[in-house]
Amino acid sequence: MTVQNLIDSGKFGTVNVGGDTARGITKPFCCDLLSIAMGRAPEGCAWVTVMGNMNTLAVASLADAACVIMAEGTQLDETAVKKAKEQEITVLKTEMPIFEAALEIYRMLNA
């Protein structure tokens, strides 16, 4: 499954569409502690979090996440949205709890 497939599924809203929507998603990853995510987020993951600030984007870039999904209705602040656009990071959103969002991605990957 690619980032574009995730966007096209209609299960997640779009905050920003990044530059590489053809990129494959390896697995979902849930974490809200940025220092843990920086060291443990698998390359190509769909990172599900409630951390909506610029540091989240920096960690997503360092960890080489395929996309970031803001769960539980949380949002990126304005500065972070601008940074996502500048760095071409795909950011999606959902009202689902973190676990349910990750489970939905897992199901889509294994369908």
N, C-alpha and C positions, 0 to 999 in steps of 0.2 A: 504494500500500500504506500502511496506517495502522499506528500503534503497536500497536493492538489486533490487527491481522492478524499482526504479528510475534509478539506474545504467544501468540496462538491457534495459531501454526504448530507449537508444541511443540519447536522447535529450540533454544530458549533458556529457561533457568530464570528465575524471577521473584524479584527481591530486593525491589522496591517498584513498585507500580502507581501511577503519577501521576494527575493530574487531567484530562489531555487525551489519552485513548487514541484518540480519533477523528482526531488530528492526522496528516497525511500525512508520510511520510518522503521526503525529497528524494534522499538518497544516503547510502552509508556513508562514514565518515571515520575514518581510523586515525592516531592520534598519541599519544605518551606524554610529550611535552614540553609542559607546560601553557601556557607563554608562546607557543608556536607555535599550539597549539589555540585559544587565546583570539583570535588574530588571523586564523586561517585556516579554522576550522570553519564549514562552510556552514550557514546557517539551516535548521532542519528536518532536520538530518542524524541518522543513527544513529551515535553516536560510539563506536568500539570502542577500548578502552584496557586497560592493566593497572594504571593508577594508581588505587588504592583509598582515597583520603582525601577530606577535606572540600573541599580546593581543587579537586578534579575537579568536584564539584557546583557550585562557584562559577563555574568556567569554562563548564560546560554551560549554566548559567543565563545568563551574559553572552553566550555565543555563540548562544543560543536553539536548542540542540540539541533534537530531538524526544525522544531517549532516550539513555541511556548503557548500553553493554554491557561488562561486565567479562569479559575474555577470559583464556584460559590458566589457568582455575581460581582466579584472583585474586578477592579479596573486598573489599567496603567495610569499613572498621573500624566499630565500634559507633556512634561519634559521627556518622559519615557516613551510616549507615543512618537514624538518627534525623532528620538534616537532610534527607535525601531525602524522608522522610515529611512533615516540616513544609513543605517547599517543593513538594511534590507532583511530584517528578521521577521519571519511570519509569526504573528501573535493572534491567537483565537480566543474566544471567550465562551463561557457557559454558566448557567445557573446551577448546574449539577454540583454536588459535593465532589471533592477531589477524587475519592476512591471510585465513585460511580463514573466520573469522566474517564479515568484511567481504565476502568473495566470496559467501558464502551469502546475505547481505542483497542484494547486487547482483543475484544470480540471481533472487531473489524479486521484486525491483523490475522486472526485465525479462522476467518469465515471460509 
